[in-house]
């Protein structure tokens, strides 16, 4: 509410002539409108479509810019959010937007979120808009579905020589769509699938360079053939593990498997919108806080628990050079014993893993990579099975491994190091879980337990404070020519105390 009747106008300092300086009213130069179309279009690409159209009233220069804007962002959050006040008659707005666009201007990028009752459009409208974008030479299509149900794209013909990037969330890819992406999208370079249901047998693409599959469900034996693929991320698939063939150009690979999701019935849809992984920079602080090792499990709360288990139950120490903790009296350096009794560390309990399918030739397909992350828990079946045909990773420089390869006196770890002669950086995640299923035996018969990694000059280990295996590992690396000053350890809270607390809380829940 105005407190006086004075109208807004430019402020003039004493001695300053009117019309000079910034904000000088009608005499000021409209420098923004003087920018080239390409730059103005880039600016408007950060706005929603219903925010771009009103820019036509800013100035004569802007009158028709919206009609040729290459990016159309139609993403609207679900009804619990008011996202920049989208039009009430949303379908009419979008139909009119496509109708009145410059017919000669291609739709470079289409972003939309489907099946939202609040904005009044359905799957049929979504399919129609994607078809329109493809017909107008769309290069990028990004569809964000909803957790309430899987979006069907059965009315969308994915036939385009222009489509380069396809990102789908909560959508279904059947045999028809996968076949069209294989045969009719010869320019497709990046495909990003999150929480999708894949019901076709596979995809074959010579153009694909980046493939990300996060928490997708595969209820068929699914194979991927991509000879020019550079980056692969397969994160916790459900029901089956995809199989790979002909990955001769792969540079970076991330594989995280969870056997508890590999079963005969599907339907797993996650609520995780912010997955993490170890970046190419190998950030040690982020290591272990990805898909397989949630940060909450190794929290930084420093609270005193109710059962007097100690204030370090979830505390997180800083990173040490190994030599600083080598003589730790609590653990000892030589002859350190495992904190978990009877070899029970990691893994999942009470499941039959004999029927787990897929993942064939996985390690062989990853053999050309320079950076690999194999971050799964103890007892993991597919990677353990594939170790029996372990290839040589001649190009590998950075390797990140989880608990799955720490069992049986580190046979799997040693085997991978024996087959990685040029590795420079090694990240290890040790993860103790008490009272769980015993880790699987690898079935590998090592001819020798030594390895030669002449370029390995950095080993970083993340473990709990009571995990004595860190000392066994340090001794093993030292015996194979890796100086102790090259080994770093980051210790999290006490796994034994966490296990005691968990079992006591579980018992209390049972009593309740």
C-alpha positions in Angstrom: 0.0 0.0 0.0 1.4 3.4 -1.0 1.9 5.8 2.0 2.0 8.9 -0.2 0.8 10.1 -3.6 4.2 10.6 -5.1 4.6 8.7 -8.3 7.8 6.8 -9.0 10.4 8.5 -11.1 14.2 8.6 -11.6 16.3 9.9 -8.8 18.6 12.8 -9.7 21.7 13.5 -7.6 22.7 17.1 -7.1 24.6 18.4 -10.1 23.6 15.4 -12.3 21.7 16.3 -15.5 18.5 14.5 -16.2 18.7 11.6 -18.5 22.2 10.5 -17.5 23.3 7.4 -15.7 21.5 4.1 -15.0 17.7 4.2 -14.6 17.4 7.5 -16.4 13.8 7.0 -17.5 12.7 7.4 -21.1 16.2 8.6 -22.2 17.9 5.3 -21.1 19.1 2.8 -23.6 17.4 -0.6 -23.7 20.6 -2.6 -23.8 18.8 -5.9 -23.1 16.7 -5.6 -26.2 19.9 -4.9 -28.2 21.2 -8.4 -27.5 21.1 -10.9 -30.3 18.2 -13.3 -30.6 20.3 -16.4 -29.7 21.3 -14.8 -26.4 17.7 -13.7 -25.6 16.5 -17.1 -26.4 19.1 -18.6 -24.0 17.8 -16.2 -21.2 14.2 -17.2 -21.8 15.1 -20.9 -21.7 15.3 -20.6 -17.9 11.7 -19.5 -17.7 8.5 -21.6 -17.9 6.5 -21.3 -21.1 3.8 -19.3 -19.5 6.4 -16.8 -18.3 8.0 -16.5 -21.7 4.9 -15.5 -23.7 4.2 -12.3 -21.6 7.6 -11.0 -22.6 5.9 -9.8 -25.8 4.7 -6.7 -23.9 8.2 -5.6 -22.8 9.1 -3.8 -26.0 8.7 -3.9 -29.7 11.9 -5.9 -29.9 10.3 -8.6 -27.8 7.0 -8.8 -29.6 7.7 -12.0 -31.5 10.6 -13.5 -29.7 8.5 -15.9 -27.7 7.2 -17.4 -31.0 10.6 -18.7 -32.0 11.9 -19.6 -28.5 13.7 -22.9 -28.9 13.0 -24.2 -25.4 9.4 -24.9 -24.2 9.3 -25.7 -20.5 5.9 -27.1 -19.5 6.9 -28.6 -16.1 4.4 -28.0 -13.4 4.8 -29.4 -9.9 2.0 -31.5 -8.4 -0.9 -29.8 -6.6 0.9 -29.2 -3.3 3.1 -26.6 -5.0 2.1 -23.4 -6.8 4.7 -23.2 -9.5 4.8 -19.7 -10.9 1.0 -19.6 -11.4 0.5 -21.7 -14.5 -2.5 -20.9 -16.7 -5.8 -22.4 -15.4 -6.8 -23.7 -18.8 -3.4 -25.3 -19.3 -4.3 -27.5 -22.3 -5.8 -24.6 -24.2 -2.7 -22.5 -23.4 -0.2 -25.2 -24.7 -2.3 -25.9 -27.8 -2.4 -22.2 -28.6 1.3 -21.9 -27.9 2.1 -24.6 -30.5 -0.5 -23.2 -32.9 0.9 -19.6 -32.9 4.6 -20.4 -32.8 6.7 -19.5 -35.8 6.3 -22.4 -38.2 9.9 -22.0 -39.4 11.3 -22.2 -35.9 12.2 -25.7 -34.6 11.4 -26.8 -31.0 14.9 -27.5 -29.8 14.0 -28.6 -26.2 10.7 -29.8 -24.7 10.4 -30.3 -21.0 7.2 -31.4 -19.4 5.7 -33.2 -16.5 2.7 -35.4 -17.1 -0.5 -36.7 -15.5 -1.1 -33.9 -13.1 -4.8 -33.4 -12.2 -4.1 -29.9 -10.9 -3.2 -28.5 -14.3 -5.9 -30.4 -16.1 -4.0 -32.4 -18.8 -3.6 -36.1 -19.1 -1.4 -38.7 -20.9 -3.2 -38.1 -24.2 -2.2 -34.4 -24.1 1.3 -35.3 -23.2 1.7 -37.7 -26.1 0.3 -35.1 -28.5 2.8 -32.4 -27.4 5.7 -34.8 -27.6 4.6 -35.8 -31.2 4.4 -32.1 -32.1 7.9 -31.4 -30.7 9.3 -34.4 -32.6 7.7 -33.2 -35.8 9.3 -29.8 -35.3 12.8 -31.3 -35.1 13.2 -31.5 -31.3 16.7 -32.2 -30.2 16.0 -32.7 -26.4 12.9 -34.2 -24.9 12.6 -34.4 -21.1 9.5 -36.1 -19.6 9.1 -36.2 -15.8 6.3 -38.6 -14.9 4.7 -39.0 -11.5 5.0 -41.6 -8.8 1.3 -42.3 -8.9 1.7 -44.3 -12.1 3.8 -45.1 -15.1 3.4 -42.8 -18.1 2.6 -44.7 -21.3 4.1 -43.4 -24.6 2.3 -45.8 -26.8 1.0 -42.9 -29.1 4.4 -41.3 -29.6 6.4 -42.3 -32.7 10.1 -42.0 -31.8 11.1 -41.5 -35.4 13.6 -38.6 -35.7 17.0 -37.8 -37.2 17.2 -34.8 -34.9 16.6 -36.2 -31.4 19.9 -36.3 -29.4 18.9 -36.3 -25.8 16.0 -38.3 -24.2 15.3 -38.1 -20.5 12.4 -40.1 -19.1 11.2 -40.5 -15.5 8.3 -42.8 -14.4 7.6 -43.9 -18.0 7.2 -47.3 -19.7 9.5 -48.3 -22.6 8.0 -51.3 -24.5 9.4 -53.2 -27.5 8.0 -50.7 -30.0 9.6 -47.7 -28.4 13.0 -49.4 -27.9 12.8 -50.6 -31.5 12.2 -47.1 -32.8 15.0 -45.7 -30.7 17.3 -48.3 -32.1 16.4 -48.0 -35.8 14.9 -44.6 -36.3 16.8 -42.3 -34.0 20.3 -42.3 -35.6 21.4 -39.1 -33.8 20.5 -40.2 -30.2 23.5 -39.6 -28.0 22.2 -39.5 -24.5 19.5 -41.5 -22.8 18.6 -40.9 -19.1 16.0 -43.2 -17.5 14.9 -42.9 -13.9 12.3 -45.2 -12.3 11.2 -46.4 -15.7 9.5 -49.7 -16.5 11.3 -51.5 -19.3 9.3 -54.2 -21.0 11.3 -54.7 -24.2 14.2 -57.1 -24.9 16.9 -54.5 -25.5 18.3 -51.5 -27.4 20.9 -51.4 -30.2 22.4 -48.0 -30.9 25.6 -46.9 -32.7 25.1 -43.3 -31.8 24.5 -43.6 -28.1 27.3 -42.1 -26.0 25.7 -41.6 -22.5 23.4 -44.1 -20.9 22.0 -43.6 -17.3 19.5 -46.1 -15.8 18.6 -45.2 -12.3 16.3 -47.6 -10.3 14.6 -49.0 -13.4 12.6 -52.2 -13.5 13.4 -54.8 -16.2 10.9 -57.6 -16.4 12.5 -59.1 -19.5 16.0 -60.2 -20.2 17.3 -56.8 -21.4 20.5 -56.3 -23.5 22.3 -53.2 -24.5 24.5 -52.9 -27.5 26.3 -49.6 -27.9 29.7 -49.7 -29.5 30.3 -45.9 -29.1 29.1 -45.6 -25.5 31.4 -43.4 -23.4 29.6 -43.2 -20.1 27.4 -45.8 -18.3 25.6 -45.6 -15.0 23.5 -48.6 -13.9 22.1 -47.9 -10.5 20.0 -50.5 -8.5 17.9 -52.2 -11.2 14.9 -54.2 -10.2 13.9 -57.8 -11.2 16.7 -58.3 -13.7 20.2 -56.9 -14.4 20.7 -55.7 -18.0 23.4 -57.5 -20.0 26.0 -55.6 -22.0 27.6 -56.2 -25.4 30.1 -54.3 -27.5 31.1 -51.4 -25.2 34.4 -50.9 -27.0 34.5 -47.1 -26.4 33.5 -47.0 -22.7 35.5 -44.5 -20.6 33.4 -44.2 -17.3 31.2 -46.8 -15.7 29.2 -46.9 -12.5 27.5 -50.2 -11.4 25.6 -50.4 -8.1 23.5 -53.5 -7.5 21.1 -54.5 -4.7 20.2 -58.1 -4.7 17.1 -57.5 -2.6 15.5 -55.8 -5.6 16.2 -58.7 -8.0 13.1 -60.9 -7.7 10.3 -62.4 -9.8 7.8 -59.6 -9.3 8.3 -56.0 -10.2 6.7 -52.7 -9.0 9.5 -51.0 -7.2 9.3 -47.2 -7.7 11.6 -45.0 -5.6 11.1 -41.6 -4.1 14.8 -40.6 -4.3 15.2 -37.5 -6.5 18.8 -36.8 -5.6 21.0 -39.7 -6.3 24.7 -39.4 -5.8 27.9 -41.0 -7.0 31.6 -40.5 -6.8 32.4 -37.8 -9.3 35.3 -37.9 -11.7 37.2 -35.8 -9.3 37.1 -38.7 -6.8 35.9 -36.5 -3.9 36.7 -38.5 -0.8 34.2 -36.6 1.3 31.4 -37.7 -1.0 32.6 -41.3 -1.3 30.3 -43.8 0.3 27.4 -41.4 0.4 25.9 -42.6 -2.9 23.3 -45.1 -3.8 24.8 -48.0 -1.9 25.8 -46.2 1.2 23.3 -43.6 2.4 24.6 -40.7 4.3 22.1 -41.1 7.0 23.7 -44.4 8.0 27.0 -42.6 8.7 25.5 -39.4 10.0 27.2 -36.4 11.6 24.7 -35.8 14.4 27.2 -36.5 17.3 24.2 -37.3 19.6 24.4 -39.3 22.8 22.1 -42.3 22.2 19.4 -43.4 24.7 21.1 -46.7 25.4 24.4 -45.3 26.5 26.3 -46.9 23.6 28.7 -44.0 23.4 28.8 -40.6 21.8 30.8 -42.0 18.8 28.0 -44.3 17.6 27.5 -42.1 14.5 30.4 -39.7 14.8 32.6 -39.2 11.8 36.4 -38.7 12.2 38.5 -36.7 9.9 40.6 -38.3 7.2 44.0 -39.6 8.4 47.1 -40.8 6.8 47.3 -44.4 7.7 50.5 -44.0 9.6 48.6 -41.8 12.2 46.4 -44.7 13.2 48.7 -47.6 12.5 49.6 -48.0 16.2 46.1 -47.5 17.5 46.1 -49.5 20.7 42.4 -50.2 20.4 42.9 -52.3 17.3 46.5 -53.0 16.9 48.4 -53.0 13.6 49.5 -56.7 13.3 47.1 -59.5 13.7 44.0 -57.3 13.8 40.8 -59.3 14.1 37.6 -58.6 12.3 35.1 -56.9 14.5 32.2 -58.8 13.1 32.0 -62.4 14.4 32.0 -65.5 12.3 32.6 -63.5 9.1 29.1 -62.1 9.1 29.6 -58.6 7.6 27.4 -56.9 5.0 24.9 -58.4 2.7 21.2 -59.1 2.9 19.5 -61.8 4.8 17.0 -64.5 4.1 16.7 -64.4 0.3 17.1 -67.0 -2.4 19.6 -65.7 -4.9 19.8 -68.7 -7.2 17.3 -67.2 -9.6 18.9 -63.8 -10.2 19.1 -63.2 -13.9 21.0 -61.0 -16.2 24.3 -59.1 -16.0 26.1 -61.5 -18.3 29.5 -60.3 -19.6 29.3 -57.2 -17.4 33.0 -57.0 -16.4 34.1 -57.9 -19.9 32.0 -55.0 -21.3 33.6 -52.6 -18.8 37.2 -53.6 -19.6 38.0 -50.5 -21.7 37.0 -47.9 -19.0 39.5 -45.6 -17.4 37.2 -45.0 -14.3 35.1 -47.6 -12.7 32.8 -47.7 -9.7 31.5 -51.1 -8.5 29.7 -50.2 -5.3 27.7 -53.0 -4.0 27.2 -54.7 -0.6 28.6 -58.0 0.6 27.0 -61.1 -0.8 26.3 -59.5 -4.2 25.7 -62.2 -6.8 26.2 -60.9 -10.3 29.6 -59.2 -9.9 30.8 -62.2 -7.9 29.8 -64.5 -10.6 31.4 -62.4 -13.3 34.7 -62.4 -11.5 35.3 -65.9 -12.7 35.8 -64.4 -16.2 37.7 -61.3 -15.1 39.2 -59.4 -18.0 42.3 -57.2 -17.9 41.5 -53.5 -17.4 44.4 -52.0 -19.3 43.1 -48.5 -19.4 41.8 -48.3 -15.8 43.2 -45.4 -13.7 40.5 -44.9 -11.0 38.7 -47.8 -9.3 36.1 -47.5 -6.5 34.9 -50.7 -4.8 32.3 -51.6 -2.2 32.0 -54.3 0.5 31.3 -57.1 -2.0 34.9 -57.7 -2.8 36.2 -57.6 0.7 35.3 -61.2 1.7 37.4 -64.3 1.7 40.7 -62.6 2.6 40.1 -60.0 -0.1 40.4 -62.5 -3.0 38.1 -60.4 -5.2 40.0 -57.2 -4.5 43.4 -58.8 -5.2 42.1 -60.4 -8.4 40.9 -57.0 -9.7 44.2 -55.3 -8.8 46.1 -58.1 -10.6 44.0 -57.3 -13.7 44.4 -53.5 -13.4 48.1 -52.9 -14.0 47.9 -49.2 -14.7 45.6 -48.1 -11.8 46.5 -44.8 -10.1 43.7 -44.2 -7.5 41.8 -46.8 -5.5 38.8 -46.0 -3.3 37.5 -48.7 -0.9 34.3 -48.7 1.2 34.3 -51.2 4.1 30.9 -51.7 5.5 30.2 -53.8 8.6 26.7 -54.9 9.3 26.2 -57.2 12.3 23.8 -60.1 12.3 23.4 -60.2 8.6 23.9 -63.0 6.0 27.5 -64.2 5.6 29.2 -62.8 2.5 29.4 -65.1 -0.5 32.5 -67.0 -1.3 33.9 -65.9 -4.6 35.0 -69.3 -5.8 38.2 -67.7 -7.2 41.4 -69.7 -6.9 44.2 -67.2 -6.9 47.5 -68.5 -8.2 49.3 -65.8 -6.2 48.2 -63.1 -3.7 50.6 -60.4 -4.9 49.9 -57.7 -7.4 51.9 -55.2 -9.3 50.4 -51.7 -9.7 53.4 -49.6 -10.3 51.4 -46.4 -10.7 49.1 -46.8 -7.7 50.0 -43.8 -5.5 46.7 -43.1 -3.6 44.5 -45.5 -1.7 41.5 -44.1 0.2 39.6 -46.3 2.6 36.3 -45.4 4.3 35.4 -47.7 7.3 33.9 -47.7 10.7 36.1 -47.1 13.8 35.9 -50.7 14.9 36.7 -52.3 11.5 40.1 -53.9 12.0 40.4 -54.9 8.4 41.9 -51.5 7.5 45.1 -52.7 9.2 45.1 -55.9 7.2 44.6 -53.9 4.0 47.4 -51.5 4.9 49.8 -54.4 5.6 48.8 -56.0 2.2 49.4 -52.8 0.2 52.7 -52.2 2.0 53.8 -55.7 1.1 53.1 -55.0 -2.5 55.1 -51.9 -2.8 52.5 -49.2 -1.9 54.0 -46.8 0.7 51.9 -46.3 3.9 52.0 -42.5 3.3 49.9 -43.1 0.2 47.1 -44.7 2.2 44.4 -42.5 3.7 41.6 -43.6 6.1 38.3 -41.9 6.9 36.6 -43.5 9.9 32.9 -43.3 10.6 31.0 -44.2 13.7 31.2 -47.5 15.6 29.4 -50.3 13.6 29.2 -52.6 16.6 27.4 -50.0 18.7 25.1 -49.2 15.8 24.3 -52.9 15.5 23.5 -53.2 19.2 21.3 -50.2 19.0 19.5 -51.5 15.9 18.9 -54.9 17.5 17.6 -53.3 20.7 15.2 -51.0 18.8 14.1 -53.9 16.7 13.3 -55.9 19.8 11.4 -53.0 21.3 9.3 -52.7 18.1 8.5 -56.4 18.3 7.4 -56.1 21.9 5.3 -53.0 21.1 
